[in-house]
């Protein structure tokens, strides 16, 4: 799990570390995800350790980083995810227990990509695609259930119906960090600007994070485009984390985890292999851009409904 020279060089060129309390070092971990859950958790823990060792304050993991992406896998790999401020049980929630312990040990914020979550109600199991966020004390501070399920059918490309197995979430997720507030979506959520608008309605939201597993059909066409669009539309940094591409599995992730500036520039990115993408982001850039191009105060609700 070694970060590429390209990722490190591009990221470190943005600003000097520690030059201001408005500077945040962000790491996006692109992980190889196999059908061995224990190995997946171990690899994620190693990536967090590496990123923390490189000085990351905020570490992002991919969508479905503890299991392969697929309806057949979700129920088999699902685990209990406690509510906000809940304490993970290592037996029911081994992935959550690792994230909590790692965040506390390295004193970092971890946006835990996503895992399949099982909820038992009236003897019936329901499954969600869920992201858990842990603060530097190891406390679960946010929990996002994917709102927009990935139900698509591209002729000659890819067909996938998350709704065959998963239940949609029904709440947007914004959590406070030391320097700003941060919004979270998962993969297909990035296609809905209405969600991004709602998350960034609060002035202090300056980063949007989307763990995702875009595929090799839609990825090359839309993955970077959507990230840059959300960054420009809402004048925020956008951070994405994808699984690496795993040959031989039916669903092939596009990869290309990235960090995007509020101007829509690609600050740091990678290809399809395992990697850690690191960048130092200066949150003053958000304030300067919003002052220069004040679209937030120029909207016209008298003409169109928002």
N, C-alpha and C positions, 0 to 999 in steps of 0.2 A: 504494500500500500504506500507507494512513493509518489509524491506530487510531481507533476511534470515541470521541467525547467520553464516552459512557456507559461504555465499557469502562475508560477511563483513570480516570474519576471514581470508579467503584465500587472499582477496585483500589487506588488511592492512599489511599482513605479508611480502609483497614484498619489501617495502622500507619505510623509515620514511618520513612522510609528511613534505614538505618544506625543505628537506635536500639539495636540489639543484633545481635551476631553470630548470633543465632538467627533473624534476619529474612532472608528470601530473596525477591528479586524474580523472579517467574515470568512468562514471556510465551508465550502460545499463538497461533501464527500460522495463521490461516485463509486458505488460498491458493486462487486460481482456477487450476485445473489443466486445460490444454488437451491437444491431441494433438501439440504441439510440445515435445519433451523438452528441447531447449536453452533454450527460453523458460521452461519450468517450473523448471529449475535456476536460471536467472537470477533469476526472481521470488522463489524461495526464498532466494537469497543476499541479495537486496535486503531481504526481510523480516527476516532475521537481523541485517543491518546496522542497520535501523530499531529493532528491539527492543533490540539492544545499546546503541544510542545513547540509548535511554530508560532505560538502567541495568539491564537484565535480566541476572540471573546464570545463569538456566536458561531455555533457549528450546526450545519443542516445535513440531515440524512435523506436518502431517497424514499420515494413512495414504495411501499411493500418491500422494505429492506430485510425482513426476516423470513420471507417466503417468495417463491416465484409468483409472478403476476398471472392469475388465471382463476376462473370460477371453481375449478376442481380443487384448487389449493386453499382457497380462503377458509372454508370450514375446518380443514385439517390443521391449519397452522394458527387458527384464531386463538386469542387469549383474552382474559379479562383486563380491561383498562379502567383503573379507578377514576373517580371524579376528581375535579380540581381540589388540590390539597390532600387528596387521598394518598395512602401509603401502599405502594405495590407489594403484593405477596409474591415472593420468588417462585412459589409453586404454581400459582395461577397466572402470573404475569412475569415470566422470566425476562422478556425484552424490556418491560417497564422497569424492572428491578435493576437491570444493567444501566439503563439510561439515567436513572436517579443516582445510582452510585457513582457513575462517571462524571456527571455534572457536579456533584459535590466534591469528588476527589480533585478534579482539575479546575474547579471554581469557574465554570463556563455555563453559558446558556445553550441548551441543546434543543433544537427543533427536530423531534424524532421522526422525520419522514412520515411514514404511515405503516400501520400493521393492521391485519384483519382483527377486528374486535368482536367478541361474542357477548351478547346480552341475553340472559335467560329470563323470560317473563311468562307466567302461567304455564310453565312446562314447555314453552316453545323457544327455540333458539333464533335470534335475529343477528345478522352480521353487518358490520359497518366497516368502512375504510377510514381509519382514525389516526390522526396525528396528535401526539402528546408532547408538550413543551415543559422542560424542566429548567428551573433557575439555578444559579450557582450554589444554592444551598441544598440542591437535590429535591426541591419541592415541585410538585406538578402544578403549574400555574395556568395552563391552558390546554384545552382538548377540543380538537376540530374534527368533526365527522364530515366527510366529503359530501357536499351539498348536491352537486350535479353529477349524476351517475353517467358513466361512459357507455352509452348505448348508441353505437354507430354501425353503419353497413356501407362501406365504400366499395362499389363494384370493381372487381379486379384488384382490390387492395386488402382491406382488413374488415372483419366483422367481429364485434364484441358487444356483449350485453351484460354489463355489471348488474343490472336489475334482476337478472336471473338468480342471483345469489345475495346481493347486497341491498341494504336499506339506505335511503338517502338521509343525510343529516338535515337539520332544519334551523341552524343558527350560524351567524357569522362569528368569526373569532379574531379578536384583537387583544394583545396582551402588552403590559408595560415592561420595558427594560430600563436599565439605568440611564440611557441616553435618549431614548425615544420610545414610542409605541410601535408595535409591529403587527401586521395583519397576516393571516395564514389561510391559504386555500390549498387544495390538492388537485394536481393534474388538470382534469377537464374543467375544474372551476376557473382556470385562467381564461377560458374562452368567453366568460360572461363579465363584460365590463361593469354591469350593474353591481355585481358583488364587490369589485375593486372600488367602485365609487362609494359604496356604503362603508367599506372598511376605512377608506381614506377621508371620510367626512370629518373625522376628528383631526384637527390641525397637527397634533403631535405624531400622527402616523407617518413615518418617513421610510419604512421598509415594508415591502410585500414579499412573502416567501411562498413558493409553490413547489413542494416536492412533487415530482411527476415521472411518469413512465411513458411518454409519447413513443409511438412505434415507428417503424422504418417506412411507413406509408405517409403518415401525417407529420412526422418529425422533421424531415428535411424541408417541408414546405411551410410549416406553421410554428414550430417550437420557438425558434429565435424571434420570429416576427411577432408572436403574441407577447413574448416577454418585453420586447422593445416598445410595443404598443401600450401595454399597461404602464410601463415606466414613464413614457411621454405623456400619456393621457392624464395621469394622476400625479406626476412630478414626484416620483419616489424611486428609491433603489429597488430593484427586483432581483431576488435570489432564487435559483432553481437547483434541484438536485435529482438526478436520475439514476436508476440502476445502470451498471455497465451492460454491454451486450453479451449475452450468454449463448453461444452456438449450441444448436441442438434442441432448444426449447421452442415450443410453438409460438410464443409471444416474444418478439424481438424488440427490446428497448432501443431507442435512438441514441440515448446518452446525451452528450453535449451539455452537461451541467454548466451553468453560467451565472455571472454576476453582471447586472446592467445598471448604468447610471441613470439619473433622472433625465438626462439629455438623450437617452436612448443609445448611448455608446456601450459596446460590449467591453467591459473592463477586463474580464478574465473568463476563459472558457476552456473546454477540452474536447476530445473526440469521443470514441465509444468505449475505450478501455477503462479499467479502474484508475482512479486519479483523485487528488484532492485539489480543488480550485480555491485559491486564496487571494483576497484583495483587501486592502485598507480603504475603507470608504469614509469620506468626510461629509458628515450630515449637514454642514454649512452649505454644501452644494444645493441641497433641497431648498433651504430658506432663500438663497440667492436667486435661484430659478423662479421660485414662486413670487418673489418680489419683482423680477424682471418681466415675467410673463404671467400676470395675475389671473389666470383662467378660473381659479377657484372663486373669485369674487365677481367674475364677469358672466357667469351663467345667467340665462334668461328664462327663469321659471314662468314668467308672464307669457312667454311665447311657446315653450315646450315643457311638458311635465317631466320632472326628474324623480 
